[in-house]
Amino acid sequence: LIGQDPAFVKIMKQIELVAQSETTVLIQGETGVGKELCARAIHYNSPSASFPFVPVECGSIPVHHEWPGNVRELDNVIQQAVLLSSRSIISAEDIYIHESENLAFAQATSFNEAKRIAVERFEREYIIRMLEMHNGNITHASQEAQKDRSDFRRLLKKYNINPARYKNQAVSF
């Protein structure tokens, strides 16, 4: 797998981390985005590489659960955060709750609330992408975003994003 796009580089880092664990992995995405390629990369870079790779088509298996309340899903979210965090203590920025975000968006009572949720999601993901592209350098990231440095810092604080987490992230996959 070869690529330089920041989103691709982020996934490659995650693949590298996941491959070293013994946790179960569920890869989700649209048809044709490379789920099986990611699964193979995880398998062949894991301690299980000497065993056969067996892809499982989960398209017909329902994976949507209402959460909070489902302990298994909570366990999976925590496992993912622990696995993907580069630190010994996980923080809010390490936790990604895809289902709950969608649930919050779906339950928005007004256009303005739905818009607020979408804008917050975009801002957080955009700021993280800029930090990844510039190895956590706030000055360069804010310049790339064409955003005033103080406004950029305000967004870091708003979303509890630690720029130090994105410093010196070399991919050796």
C-alpha positions in Angstrom: 0.0 0.0 0.0 1.5 3.3 -1.1 0.2 6.9 -0.7 1.0 10.3 0.8 -2.5 11.8 1.4 -2.8 12.7 5.1 -5.9 10.5 5.5 -4.1 7.6 4.0 -1.0 8.1 6.1 -3.2 8.2 9.2 -4.8 4.9 8.2 -1.4 3.3 7.6 -0.3 4.3 11.1 -3.5 2.8 12.5 -2.9 -0.4 10.6 0.6 -0.6 12.0 -0.7 -0.3 15.6 -3.6 -2.7 15.1 -1.4 -5.3 13.5 0.6 -5.6 16.8 -2.5 -6.3 18.9 -4.6 -9.4 19.4 -7.9 -7.5 19.4 -10.7 -8.2 17.0 -10.9 -5.7 14.2 -14.1 -4.6 12.3 -13.3 -2.6 9.1 -16.2 -0.6 7.8 -16.6 1.5 4.6 -18.3 1.8 1.3 -17.8 -0.8 -1.4 -14.5 -0.4 -3.2 -12.6 1.7 -0.6 -10.1 -1.0 0.2 -11.4 -2.7 3.3 -9.9 -6.1 2.4 -6.6 -4.5 1.5 -6.4 -3.0 5.0 -7.4 -6.3 6.5 -4.6 -8.1 4.6 -2.1 -5.4 5.6 -3.1 -5.9 9.2 -2.9 -9.7 9.0 0.4 -9.9 7.1 2.1 -7.4 9.5 0.8 -9.2 12.6 2.1 -12.1 14.7 -0.6 -14.2 12.9 1.0 -13.7 9.5 2.1 -17.3 9.3 -1.6 -18.4 9.5 -4.0 -18.2 6.6 -5.8 -15.0 6.0 -9.6 -15.6 5.9 -11.7 -12.6 4.8 -15.2 -12.4 6.2 -18.0 -10.6 4.3 -20.0 -8.8 6.9 -22.4 -6.9 4.6 -25.4 -8.9 5.7 -24.6 -8.7 9.4 -26.3 -5.9 11.3 -23.7 -3.9 13.2 -25.8 -0.9 14.3 -26.4 -0.7 18.1 -27.9 2.2 20.0 -25.3 3.4 22.4 -24.8 4.4 25.3 -26.1 1.3 27.0 -24.4 -1.5 25.0 -21.5 -2.7 27.1 -19.9 -4.7 24.2 -19.7 -1.6 22.0 -18.4 0.5 24.8 -15.7 -2.2 25.3 -14.8 -2.0 21.6 -14.6 1.8 21.7 -12.3 1.6 24.7 -10.1 -1.1 23.1 -9.8 1.0 19.9 -8.8 4.1 21.9 -6.2 2.1 23.9 -4.8 0.5 20.8 -4.6 3.6 18.6 -3.3 6.0 21.3 0.4 6.6 21.3 0.4 7.4 25.0 0.0 5.4 28.1 -3.2 7.3 29.2 -6.1 7.8 26.8 -7.9 11.1 26.5 -11.1 12.3 24.9 -9.3 12.9 21.6 -8.4 9.2 21.5 -12.0 8.1 21.5 -13.9 8.0 18.3 -17.6 7.1 18.6 -18.9 6.8 15.1 -22.3 5.4 15.9 -23.0 8.0 18.7 -22.1 10.9 16.4 -24.5 9.7 13.8 -27.1 9.1 16.5 -26.7 12.7 17.8 -27.0 14.0 14.3 -30.1 12.0 13.6 -31.7 13.1 16.8 -31.1 16.8 16.2 -34.3 18.6 16.8 -33.8 21.5 14.4 -31.9 22.5 11.3 -29.6 24.7 13.4 -28.8 21.9 15.8 -28.0 19.5 13.0 -25.8 22.2 11.3 -24.0 22.9 14.6 -23.2 19.2 15.0 -21.9 18.9 11.4 -19.8 22.1 11.7 -18.2 20.8 15.0 -17.4 17.5 13.4 -15.9 19.2 10.4 -13.8 21.6 12.5 -12.4 18.9 14.7 -11.5 16.6 11.8 -10.0 19.5 9.8 -7.8 20.8 12.7 -6.5 17.2 13.3 -5.7 16.8 9.6 -3.8 20.1 9.5 -1.8 19.1 12.6 -1.0 15.7 11.0 0.2 17.4 7.8 2.4 19.7 9.7 3.7 17.4 12.5 1.8 19.2 15.2 3.3 22.6 14.3 0.5 25.1 15.1 2.0 28.0 13.1 2.3 26.0 9.9 -1.0 24.3 10.4 -2.8 27.6 11.0 -1.1 29.1 7.9 -2.1 26.1 5.8 -5.7 26.5 7.0 -5.5 30.3 6.3 -6.6 30.8 9.9 -5.3 33.2 12.5 -3.0 31.4 14.9 -5.0 32.6 18.0 -8.3 31.3 16.3 -6.6 28.0 15.6 -5.5 27.7 19.2 -9.1 28.5 20.3 -10.3 25.5 18.2 -7.6 23.3 19.7 -8.9 24.2 23.2 -12.5 23.9 22.1 -12.0 20.3 20.9 -9.4 19.3 23.5 -6.8 18.6 20.8 -3.2 18.3 22.0 -0.9 19.3 19.1 2.1 17.5 20.7 0.4 14.3 19.9 1.0 14.9 16.2 4.7 15.8 16.4 7.2 13.6 14.7 4.8 11.1 13.4 6.9 9.2 10.8 5.4 6.3 9.0 7.6 3.3 8.9 5.1 0.8 7.4 
